Every structure is written in C-alpha cells, then in structure tokens.
Amino acid sequence: MTTKRKRSKAIERQGVNYVRSVVESCNCTFREIDLSNDIGNDAYIEFVLGEEATGCCIGVQIKSGESYVSNNQQTYYLRADKDHFEYWKSHILPIVGIVFNPLENEAVWCDITEYLENNSETIENGPYQISISADNEFSKNTFHDFIKYFLKYQEKYKKGDNFGRSLEYFADVKNIQKCLEGIKSLFFYHRNRKATWYYFITTFSNIKDEFLRTQLAICLAHIPGHSDIMWHKNNIIDEDIRKYAFSLIKETFGRKEVELLLELIDEENGFSRGAIGEWIHAIIDIVQNRNHILKSIAFDEHIAEKIRCNSLMLLIYYTQIDSSDRCIQLISNYLGKFPNSEYVGTLVEMINIIKEYGCVDFY
C-alpha cells in the first residue's frame, strides 16, 4: 500500500508540475494550494497578457494518471464525486479541469463551470465524470487561446450575485480554502466596489490565520502600489475607490495592524524587491504616525525579536532620509537596549555602511 501511495503521489506531482510549467512559461501566475482539503481546488491561475495583468483568476482541478485516459488515447476523463460537483457548481470563480497523461506527457482541459451549467442534472444523478476530447489540448502552444477563452468570464463574475456569495466565502474564516477563494474573487472581480475594501481593511486584524493575512496584505498593497505591481486597463482600481481605501487604511490601521503586517515578513528575503516585505512596506508607508508606531514596536521587549527587528529596519529606512546621524543613533540605542540581539552583526555593519555612504540601500 505504501509503495502504491508513493507512486500515486509522484504521478500527481507530475501533473501539477506540468501545468505549472505551461502557465509560468507563458508569463502567467500559477499558485498551488496545499491546505490538506479533500474538497477544493488544486491551484489558481492568474492571467497575464504580454506583461500586463488581466485581473482574471480561475480555479484549477488537476487529475493525473493513465486511469484517466481511454485505451485509444482519444478521450480523457475527469472523475470526481457528488461533493466535488456540488462544490464546483456553486463556486465563485470559473473552474477548469486539467487531466494529465504521464505516458505521453500531454494534458487536456475542460470548462467545468460551463459543463455544470449545461448539465445541472448531473449534480443529483451523475455520472460524476466529464469526458474530454484529446483535441482539447493544454500546452504552451494552445495557452494563448486558453487565456482568451476564460477572459469571457470577467463581466459575468463582476455581477452582484457573485459579489454577495464572495463575501459569504470570505466570512468563512475557519475554512481556509473557502476564505481564500472569497479573497481571490473579491479582489479579481470586485476590486472596484467600496465594500470589498471596507471588509478587507476592517477585518484584517481579526484574521487569525497567517496565510490568509498574507493574501489580504498582497491585495491591500495595491492601494498605495509599488513598482512590482503590474497594471492593465482591466486591472486598475478606479481612482475614487483607491482614494477611499487609501483613507480607510490611513485612518484605521494602528499599532496592532502594523505588528500583524511585520509578522508576515520572512527572514530570508526581508524587504528585498519582489518579496512580501516590499508589499508590507507599501502598506505601512501610508499608516498615520508610522514612525512613532514603528519605534514603539522596535523598542518593546515584550515583542518577538523578528517583529522588533523588522520594525527597526523600516524605521532605519525612514530615519536615514532625514538624517544619517540620527539613524546611527537610532541603531546604537537599539543595540544598547538589546545587546544580545541575534542581529547585532547586521546592525553594526549597517552603521558602518551609513558612515561610509550616508545610507543603506533597501532595494
């Protein structure tokens, strides 16, 4: 049994890796989901055309193995069960099914959403299987047409009934995948509604799960924006909506929210370009009394050192803009209060760099 399970898992990975390679080779985003959920999507694809984000996201279900392919290799089968079919039918994102044939290193796709709209009786009566022609190829050669096909869903999913269901998904915070899908749908299809940003911003500090908070932070960073966010006419937030959300972050985010944001920064990448730290920096940049809050966190011995140091790094960034001497004094004060900090070597090196060059380059 163990050997069979290992082989099955290896074949599953082949399918996921194949889909990822196709998506990423076409400059789109493939986000795998591994939340130990028996019923849910395997990944999301976020579409990019050229170098411009489209503001369109779909859920992906991936099946991999010889058992999903007919003997003559002309028909593929996406098999599931009643629970999956019910889940897909009521979903707030368009859902695609992709079946991978490891023998031929080929895959095909089907529009699960459209299939269930046209065959609603299947939900109750089955069969819980969708037949896919081998001609419906999923590959680098066909991916551009694949994108164009799913962009047709944008207008449909911006409608009010989808918005209400997306809020319900988002509110289900104990179901991580369902809440995540609510975030995805609200951000991709309802970003130009004030209510989306109101709920994102006012509930941020009440989201317990760090993964979900990270996804929310990525959305919120689009309000101030930064150089690594791709914009497109279908991806832009209306200026009135952006100003509303900007003001709401400025007015409502305080020390608690800043602490929660700083907690999301990974130690390996810090504030380097493209890392989550860059997105966090963009949000904290617009918080009222930003420097005062950062200082209160950096020098609070009751705060975890990782968070303290992240706070100090941002404070160094802002302080050096005004005065390199004041920046050196700030770091010296921190070292005086926390002489056993694991970041002593880094901070001493920063002092030397500031003395020699006048500042430290974060990006």
N, C-alpha and C positions, 0 to 999 in steps of 0.2 A: 504493500500500500504506500509506504513512504517513497519508494522509487517511482511509482506511478505519479504520485503527487508532485514530486520534484520535476519530473518530465513535463507534466501538465503546466506547472508554473513557468517553466522555461519557455514553453510554446506560447503561453500568454504574453510573456515579456517580448518575444519576437514580434508579435502583432502590435503591441504598444510601441515598440521601438521603430517598427516600420512606419507606422502612422506619424510618429514624431518626426522622423527623418524627412518625410514628404512635406509636412507642414512647415518645418523650420527651413528647409531648403528653398521654400517659396516666400521666405521672409515674413511668415505669419507666426503667431504665438500658440504653442501647444502647452497647456497647463494640465498635467496629470493630477488626478485626485486619488489619494490613498488614505481613506478615512475608515477603513475596515467596515464598510457599509455593504450589506448583501444586496440592497436595492438602491441603485443610484447610478450616476454617470461615471465613466472611467476617466474622462478628461473634458476639457473645454478647448475650443479653437476660437481664437480672436483673429479676425481677418484684417490683413493689410494689403492694399493695392499699391504697387510701386513702393514708395516709402511713406505712405500716408495711411494712418489707421482709419478704418471704415466705421467704427462704432458698432460693429456687429459681432455677436458672440453666439456660438451654438454648443449644445451638449453633445458628447460623443460616447457611444456604447461600442466597445470593440470585442469581437469574438475571434478566436484564433485556433486553427486546428484542422486536420484532414476530415474530421467528422462533420464539418460544416459545408463540405463540398461534395457534389454529386460525383458518381464514378466517371462520367464522361467530362468532368471539369467545366461543364457549361452552366451549371446552376449552383448558387451558393445559398445557404440557409442561415438566417439569423433567428436562433431559437432562444426563447426565454420562458416565462411563466405568466400567469394571470396578474400577479402583483406588479411585475415589471411593465406589462402592457397598460395597466391602470395608471401607474406612475408616469409613464411617458405620455399618455393621453391628456393628463391634466397639467402637463409641465408648462412652466412659464418661459422656457427657452425652446427654440427649434431643436429637435433631436435627430442626429444622423446615426445610422448603424453602419459599422465597417466590419467586414469579415475578411480575415487574412488567411491565405493558403500558404503554409510554410514550405510545402513541397515545391511550389512554383515561385515562391517569394513575390506573390501578387495579392492584390486586395480589390474588393468591390465595395460599393456603398449603396445605401437606400435611405430615403427620406422617411423616417419613422413617423414623424408628425403628420405628414400628408397621408401616409398609408392608413393611420388610425382615424383620420378624419373621414376618409373614404370607405373605411371598413369598420365602423364603430361596433357592429355586432360581434366582432372578434373578441372584444373585451369580455363578454359574457360567455360566448360559445366556443372560442378558439377557432382553429388551431393557433397556438401561440408560437407561430413561425412565419417569417416573411421570406419569400423566395426572391432571389436577386439574380439577374442575368449576369453572366460573365462579361458581357459587353459594358456593364456599368462600372468601368474601371476607376479605381482610386490610385492615382500615381502622380508623379511630378508633371507628366505630360498633360494630364487632364485637370490639374488642380485649379488652374485659372477659371475654367468653366464651372468647376465646383464652387468657387467663391461667388461667381456671378449668380449661380442658381440660388444660393442661400441668402444673398443680399435682398432678394424679393420679400423676405420675411420682415424687414425692418419696419415698414409702415404698419403692418398688421400688429406687430408686437408692441407698438407705441400706444395702442388704444387703451381706453380707460379700464376695461375689464381685466386686462393683463396687469395693469398698474395695481389694482386692488389685490389681485392674487399674489403679486410680487411682494407687497407689503406683508401679507399673511406669511409668506415664506420667510421673509426677513425677521419677522417677530418670533419665529420658532427657534430661538437661540440655543436650545438644548439639543436640537438636531443640526449638527454642524454642517452637513452637506446641504440640507434644505435651506438653512440660513444663508449659506454661501451662495446658493443659486438665487436667492432673493436679492442679495447684494449685486450679483452679476446682472440680473435682469433690470434692476432699478438703475444701475449705472449705465448700462449699454443702451437701454431702450427708453429710459425715463429721466435722463440727466437734465432735461430742460423743464422739470417741474420743481417748484419750490419745496413741495412736500418731501421729495426724495432727499434733498439736502438737509431739511429740517430733521428728519428722522436719523439720517446718518450722523449728523453733528450732535444732536441732543442725547442720543443713545450710546455714543462711543464709549463713554466711561463706565457704562453698565454692562458692556460685553466682556464676559469673563474669559472666553477662550482667546488665547494669544494669536492663533492662526486667523481667526475671524477679525480680530482687531487689526492685524497686518493688512488684510484685504480691504478693510474700511479705510485705513490710512492711505493706501495706494489711491483709492478713489478721492479722498479729501485733498491729496496733493495736487490734483488737477485744478483746484480753486486758485491757489497762488501760482501754480505752474512752475516748471523748470525746464532746462534745456533738453532733457531726455524724453520729454513727453511729445508724442507725435500728434500733430493736428491735421484735420481734414475737414472739408465743409460739412460732412456728416458726423463729425466727431467733436465739433466745437460746442462749448456750453454758451448759451445765449448770454450776452453781457449783463442784462438785468438780473438773470438768475445767478450768474457768477458773483456779482456785487452783493446780492442778498446773502449768499453762502459765505462770502468773504467776511461780511459784517458779523454774521452769526458766529463764525469761528472766533473772530476777534473779541466779541462780547461775552461768549460763554466758556471758552477754553481758559482754564486756570492751571494751578499747580498740579492738581490731580491728573488732568488730561496730559500735561507735559510729561509727568512721570511715566504714565502709561505709554506714551509715544517713545520716550527714551528707552524703555524696557524692550522695545521691538528691534532695536539696532543690534545686528550681530557683530561679535567682536572681531571676526576675521576681516570683514570688509569696512567696518566703521562708517565713515561719511564719504567713502570713495564714490566716484561718479558711477551711476547705474545701480548702486546698492540701495537697500531700503533706507539706509541712513540719509541719503540725498533727499528722498521723498519726505522723511520725517523732518529734516531741516527746513524744507519748503513750508511745511505747516507751522512749525514753531516760529518761523520768521514773522508771522502775522499776528501772533498772540500778544495781547496787551501786557505791558510790564514784563516783557520777555526776559530781559537781562536780570531783573530783580528775582523772578521766579527761578531762572537757571542758577543764580548764585545761592539761593536758599536751598536748592536741591543739592548742589555740588558740595556744600559745607555741612550737610546734615549727616551726622554719624549714624543715624538710625536707618539710612537708606543704603541699599545694596551698592557695593563699590562700582559694579558695572554701570549702574544708572548714574551714580555720582560722577564718574569719570566722563561718561557721555555728555552729561550736563556741563561739566567743566570744559570739554572740548568745544562745545558750541559757544560757551561764554568767552573762551580764548579767541575764537573766530571774530566775535563782535567787538571785544575789547581792543584787539590789535588794530582795528580800523581807526580807532580814535587815538590810541597811544600805545606804542610798543613798551614804554617804561611801565605803564600801568598794567600791561599784560604780563610782563615779567614778575611784577609784584604780586599779581593775582596767583600765578603758578607757585611762587615762593610761599605765599600764605597757605596754599593748599598743602604743599609739602611739609610746612610747619605743623599743620593740624593733623596730617595723615602721613607721618614719616615712614610707616611700614607699608605704604601702598604698593601693590604689585606693579603699579605704573610709574614708579619713581624714575627708572631709567629713561622711559619715554619722555617724561615731563622735563627732566634735566636736559635731555637732548633738544627739546623744544625751546628751552631758554637759550641754549647756545645758538640755535638757528635764528631766533628772533634778534639776538645781539648782533649776529653777523649780517643778516639780510633784512631785518626790520619787520619780518612777518613770517608766518608759517603758511604754506600753500596747502589748503584742504582738498582742492580739486585739481 
